[in-house]
Amino acid sequence: MLFVAATVIFMMSCANYPGLDSRLAEDLVDITKYDVGTSFTQFKTFSVVDSLTVINNFHDSTKVLTPQVLALLNQITWNMQARGYTLVDRKTGHPDLGINVGAVIVTSVSNYYPGWYWDYGYYDPGFWGYPAYYYWYPYYPPAVSSYSTGTVIIEMLDLKNAPAHNNKLYVVWVAVVRGLLTGYHTTQDVLDNIDQCFAQTPQIRAN
């Protein structure tokens, strides 16, 4: 019996626990969903929010613009321009597409439905010029059973056709990156995962 116990202890002492880099890489999950009825070639211009909306445990929200957040927003812009879209001012340029970016600071939630928190005032549709209306999903967004602190949510809004949709802001694409802004991931991790979200949706293209 003592021999068995000693053997188990020896094996445990020799076991290699995965390093932090490996665990962080496994934590990251990129989920994307788009409206199959949307032709993305109809859009030519876009605007991106100027800061990240951080939602703390679904109770309050703050605007954040750190160097890593700025890199994230710039990478979204780069991907959109690489696909033929032109960046314009949201107020004077009348963008066809508006891109919201937020992060949820909470440990775990079941049956997650992206978008509902914006409807509760965490993001104001008036930012895009439609103060009396709300966001609308013409498809069922991706759901994940749980997500880690710092999960990033990117939503692409159809501003061009809002008047034809009774001024509802249709969300034509959503991307969820679980655990991206945990405080441990590097800026390169952020850039790589934003690129992956766009790579998963080749339909987003201006021509």
Secondary structure, 3 states (H helix, E strand, C coil): CHHHHHHHHHHHHHCCCCCHHHHHHHHCEEEEEECCCCCHHHCCEEEECCCEEEEECCCEEEEECCHHHHHHHHHHHHHHHHCCCEECCCCCCCCCEEEEEEEEECCCCCCCCCCHHHHHHHCCHHHHCCCCCCEECCCCCCCCCCCCCCEEEEEEEECCCCHHHCCCEEEEEEEEEECCCCCCCCHHHHHHHHHHHHHCCCCCCCC
